[in-house]
Amino acid sequence: MPVPPPGLADPAPGLLHAASLTRIEGSTLTFSLSHGDCDRDLRAHVLEFDDLVVIGGSHDEPPAGTACTLALRRTVAVVALTAPLGDRAVVSASTGIRLFLNPQVN
């Protein structure tokens, strides 16, 4: 797994990793969110800049006392950009690492 650039703050609890960018269609991005087995109310997020787009997700914590496995899940997420992606880089919110299109992964 790539190492995030130095100097980034630790991610906030509930921040989800954008695992892979699986589709770019006009101003729509499709990607996989990595999350725990008990993470609930998953939400995809996007933040746009002139030269890059940051994607990720968040979730609500499970109720106290909920027994969860350590299974890692991937869920497909879709976000709409205000304009087509063009040549802007796509970066994971949780790692700061640039993502490249990988249509084989979901």
Stockholm file with secondary structure:
# STOCKHOLM 1.0

chainA/1-106         MPVPPPGLADPAPGLLHAASLTRIEGSTLTFSLSHGDCDRDLRAHVLEFDDLVVIGGSHDEPPAGTACTLALRRTVAVVALTAPLGDRAVVSASTGIRLFLNPQVN
#=GR chainA/1-106 SS CCCCCTTCCCCCTTEEEEEEEEEEETTEEEEEEEEETTCEEEEEEEEECSSEEEEEEEEECCCTTCCCCCCEEEEEEEEECSSCCTTCEEEETTTCCEECBCTTCC
#=GC SS_cons         CCCCCTTCCCCCTTEEEEEEEEEEETTEEEEEEEEETTCEEEEEEEEECSSEEEEEEEEECCCTTCCCCCCEEEEEEEEECSSCCTTCEEEETTTCCEECBCTTCC
//
